[in-house]
Amino acid sequence: MVLDLILAALILIGGLRGFFRGFLLQAISLAALIGCVYLADPVRDYARPYVQPHLPALQPELVDKLLWWASAVAAFVVTGGLATLAVKMTRRRPFGVEPEPNRTDQGAGFLLGAAKGLLVVTFLTAGLARYAPTYFRDNATLQDQIRKSRAIAWDAKYHPAEQIWNSAPVQTLVARIKSRGLWSDAEAPAPTAPEAASPPPVQTAARP
């Protein structure tokens, strides 16, 4: 029961953070997070001719992957930052005038924040259900909480984290990240073979 209360508190905290931040700013951050995966390709292609000559010791494939990650971070910061700045500029009021809170934006922000918290709790619950019996088997209190948890029972029955992870949109995004920012089995550098040990020297009998 205590474990369920902690998980519910995480969802509530996510909702409160969303309430104070608002729906629009959260939506901008999510859009920038997804969009940077697709904007990283053109940014990397533009930066490659300027960066690659300065890194001659690195393999071109490794430079591409490093550039892709750097481009994704830059795209997220720039697009999210500019959009957030534009929203805040439109909400500015003359000095001394308190802006009126947008209850619709705050209410929708609470729902979106709670949904994000629920997503985190869903994967956290799946992780607890899978790894806690192995890594915390000596912790009797935690094991008792897991046995009594309704969230753990719900995860065992419906497997929501697995369904979300295996959904087509998520797998499309994951496949794009893997193909551009991670080594595939075919691209992974082959391990270097250990040097063959030299045979021991042949000792000859000394002549008298």
N, C-alpha and C positions, 0 to 999 in steps of 0.2 A: 504493500500500500504506500509506503514511504517513497519507493522508487517511482510509482505512478504520479505522486504529488510533485516530485522533482521534475519529471518530464512535463507535467502540466504547467509548472512554473516557468520552464523554458519557453513554452509556447506563449504564455502570457507576457513574458519579457519581450519576446519578439513582436507581439502585438503592440505593446506600449512604445517600443522604439519606433515602430511604424507609425503610430499615432502622432508622435511628436515630430517625426521627419516628414510625414505626408506621403500621399500616394504617388504624386508626380515625380518627386525626387527619387523615390525607390524604383519606379518604373524606368527612369532614365538610367539608373545604375545597372539594372538588369539588362536593358537594351544595349548599353555600352559593353557589358560583359560578354554578351552573345555576339554582338557585332564585331568586337575586336578579333574574334576568331576568323572572321571572313575578311576584315580589313587588313589583317597582318600580311596576306600574300602580296597585294600591290605595294605596300610600304616596304616589305623586304626586297622585292624586285627593284624598287627605286634606289634603295640604299646599298644593294650589293656591289655595284661597280665602284662605289666610294670606299667601302669598308674592306672588301676582300683583298686588295693590294697591300693593305697594312697588316694582314695576318697571313703571311706566306707559309708559316710553319704549320698551320692548321689545315686539315683536309677540307675541300670545298663542301662536302656534305655536312660536316660539323659546323662550318661557318653558316651555312643555310639554316640549320636548326637553331643556332644561337641567335641569328638575325630574326628568325621567325618569332621567337619568344620575346625578344626586345621590341619588335614591331607590334606584337600583340599588346604588350604593356603600354607602349607609347600610344597606340590607338585608343586603348581604354581610358587612359588619363586625359588625353586631349578631347575626345568626343564627350566623355562623361563630364569632364571639367567645364568645357564650353557650354554644354547644354544646361548644366546646373547653374552656372554663372548667369546665363540668359534668363532662366526662371527667377533667380533671386533678384535680378535687375528689374524685371517686370513687377515684382512684388514690393519694391522699395516705395517708401512713403516719404513725404517731406520731413525734415528734421523736427522732432517733437511730436509727431503724429504717430500714434500706435497703430500698427496694421491690424485689421480685424481678422481673427482666425477663420479659416475656411473649414467649416465643420464637415462639409462633404469630402474634402480632400483628406482631412484627418480621419474620418470614419473609414474611408476606403483604404487609407494608409494602415489603419489598425488591422483590417482584414488581410491586407497583403502581407504585413509583418507577421501576423499570426500564421498565415499559410507558409511563409518562409521558416518560421519556427517549427511548424508541424513537419516540414520536410526534413529539417535537421534532426528532430526527435525520431522520425521514422527510420533514418539511417543509423542513428545512435542506438535505437532499440534493436535493430537487426544486428549491429555489431555486438551488443551485449549478449543477445541470444546465441550468437555463434561462438564468441571467444571467451565469455565469462566462465562457462563451465570448465574450460581448460586452464586459463591463466589465473583464475581466482577460485580454484576448487578448495583451497584451504581457508577461504573467507566464508565462514558459516553464515554470517549475517547477510552478506550479499547474495549468497546462494538461496537463502530463505526468501529474500525480497524478489528474486527472479522467479522463484516457484509461485509466489503469490501475486505477481504482477499481471494485471489485465492487459497492459500494453504488450508484454512479452507473449501472452496467449493469443492476442489479436495478430501479432506478427507471425506466430507459428501457423495460424489458420489461413491468413490471407496473403502473406508474403508481399506487403506493399512496396518495400524497398527494392526487391527483386523485379517487380513489375515495372516500377518507374525506371530502373536502370536499363532494363531490356526493351523499353519502349523505343519506337522508331526515331523520334526526334532526338532523344538523348544519345542513342547509338550513332546517329548521323554526326552529331557534334563531337562525340568521343573519337569516332573514326577519323574525322578531319584533323583533330589535334594529334592523334597518334601518327598519321601519315606525314605530318609536317614538322612536328616538334619532338618526336621520339624515334628511337632506332627501331626499325622493323627487323625481323629475323634475317631477312635477306641482306639488309644494309649493315647489320652489326659487324664491327670489325672482328676478323677472325683472331682467336687467341694465338699468341706467339708460342711456337713450339719450344719446349725447354731444350737448352743446349745439351747435346749428347756428352755424357761424361767420357773423358779421355781414358783409354785403357791404361791400366797400371803398367809401369815400366817393367820390362823383362829383366830379371836378374840372372846374370850368368855366374857360373862358379869361378872363383878366382883361381888362377894358375899358381902352382907352388913356385 
